[in-house]
Amino acid sequence: MSCPICRKPPQAAYRPFCSRRCADVDLARWLRADYTIPTPLTGLEDDPDLRDKDQDRD
């Protein structure tokens, strides 16, 4: 397995990354929400009744 950021061989101290820099780049991407997990749309997001119920909870 190579470093997911730059594709160099990983170093044991930073595994799976090759360096602290690549580990920090990956962390920054997570913190900026560059990585997302796609979720299927259910169609319920457009239902006005459900939107009103969600607002009542706040």
SULURUR-V889711 format. One record per residue. RES is the residue in one small letter. D_LAST is the distance of its C-alpha to the last C-alpha in Angstrom with 1 decimal. Layout:
BEGIN
RES_D_LAST + RES_D_LAST
END
This chain:
BEGIN
m_45.6 + s_45.5 + c_42.9 + p_40.0 + i_39.9 + c_43.6 + r_45.4 + k_47.8 + p_48.7 + p_46.2 + q_47.2 + a_46.7 + a_44.9 + y_42.2 + r_42.2 + p_41.1 + f_41.5 + c_44.8 + s_43.8 + r_41.3 + r_40.8 + c_39.8 + a_37.4 + d_35.8 + v_35.6 + d_33.8 + l_31.3 + a_30.7 + r_30.0 + w_27.4 + l_25.7 + r_25.7 + a_24.3 + d_27.6 + y_27.6 + t_25.3 + i_25.4 + p_25.6 + t_23.6 + p_24.7 + l_22.6 + t_21.9 + g_21.8 + l_18.5 + e_16.7 + d_18.6 + d_17.8 + p_16.0 + d_15.2 + l_13.2 + r_11.4 + d_10.4 + k_9.3 + d_7.1 + q_5.5 + d_5.5 + r_3.8 + d_0.0
END
